[in-house]
Amino acid sequence: MAETSGGSKKLLWIMIILVLLSSAGAAAAIYMVIDQRDDTVAEEDATQEMEPEAPIFMSIEPFTVNLADDSYGSRLLYTGITLRVGDEASKTIIQEHMPQVRSRLLMLLSGKQAEELTSSEGKQQLAQAIIDRLKVPLAENQPPLDLREVLFTEFIVQ
């Protein structure tokens, strides 16, 4: 009888080990399936986030400005400017306030000298000055403008 109880204990231990191993295998399989779903969702999210935004441009009609006098006398600047904005709301605000925008640009440009504007660094500084000037609200309770870039489409100094 001692032998049968020893054999049944071995059988019981073998069954317990098999149940534990099969449970561990099932848990591993479930984990892998869930992990694979998460990877698929993460890849879809990454693909959606990588879609580039279409740029929004706002053109301002070209204009001519008398520059500040320098050693060569009176000089002129003929320039065309396009603004790249971040959202349609900013584009709409600029369109609605175009006379103010043009006035601010004319005031800014008329204070410049030709020497400042002919170098690449001068044009970059001018672009930043335009952004700074246009970020000042054009009306009360105006949301901030999302100005991304100033593009000079025409630029002649005479």
Secondary structure, 3 states (H helix, E strand, C coil): CHHHHHHHHHHHHHHHHHHHHHHHHHHHHHHHHHHHHHHHHHHHHHHHHCCCCCCEEEEEEEEEEECCCECCECCEEEEEEEEEECCHHHHHHHHHCHHHHHHHHHHHHHCCCHHHHCCHHHHHHHHHHHHHHHHCCCCCCCCCCCEEEEEEEEEEEC
